[in-house]
Amino acid sequence: MKLIFSYIKRHIWLFLTAVLFLTVEAVMDLLQPTYMSFIVDEGVKNADVRLIMKYGA
């Protein structure tokens, strides 16, 4: 553990940046089903191609 902490201490900004991006990725992965259900519930149900393209992009 001492060896790992010495590397983290030297490269703290890279470590924190990696943790930040991993957190953002996990949140986006968890929100994806919500976006898909909104697209299906509002876009497909109402045949709104513009809304589907907007949220799909």
Summary of the structure (lengths in Angstrom):
residues: 57
radius of gyration: 19.5
end to end distance: 43.0
largest distance: 58.8
contacts: 113
relative contact order: 0.08
helix: 88%
strand: 0%
